[in-house]
């Protein structure tokens, strides 16, 4: 009988030790396997020099849990990516361009030609093939119904963009009724012209979006258009977010939604805003286990 009890104790001890190894330490939830989702934090660096310093500080903190981040900027700042390569050499930086100053009208063919030149400069400076286009403000007059867009001119404009780039497109489809329809029209044209494009997907952008009917409908619409898997995006605005956006302590809950719909090895963009970039890096990285650092986009 003693030998039997001893055997049971040994088996239990081995089982507990194995679970501890799999969960990656005390920061993981009991029973959870090591984090395989790849976190891609996104920061905007629009005005020097303080934001550059903040960006670098945050990137070095995020490096504890991921090797990839998005850093977007304004036109004329391609050299930023050479600086980041020197200062954070072990971090894979996906560049991004904010298009609002180049597109006074979203269907401006001349404006898209200028965007194309900026993208070529960013491609050369960063050495990266994947680049994000941030069109949130550039699209707003059309999405709000203030400024019409000729979709044929938009097709022509997008056809001027470099073909040696894999695009990340933001934003994709959001809003209700006419706003959602107009967003969908743009996404259809983008998918048709750019070919190598992934849309950032705001299905679970915040906690309120989990049950929001408009958000669910927008996601369904987007996935019907996109050929490539969409790229989920989460917003973490801290205590100011109230009950709309995710709080740092809800990161596991947010990631569970991504894991369930995109799979255990999906990429997920985390956007905490510029002001709390460093704060969020420290807060969120403490709450998630180690990421598989071997994968690339």
Secondary structure, DSSP 8 states (H G I E B T S, - for coil): -HHHHHHHHHHHHHHHHHHHHHHTSTTS-TT-----SEEEEEEE--STTHHHHHHHHHHHHHTTT-SEEEEEE-TT-THHHHHHHHHSTTSEEEEEEE-TTT-SSTT-HHHHHHHHHHHHHHHHHH--SEEEEE-HHHHHHHHTTSS---HHHHHHHHTTS-SS-EEEEE--S-SSHHHHHHHHHHHHHHHHHHSSEEEEE-TTSSGGGGS-HHHHHHHHHHHHH-SS--EEEEEB-GGGGTTTSB-GGGHHHHHHHHHHHH-TT-EEEEE--STTHHHHHHHHHTTS----TT---
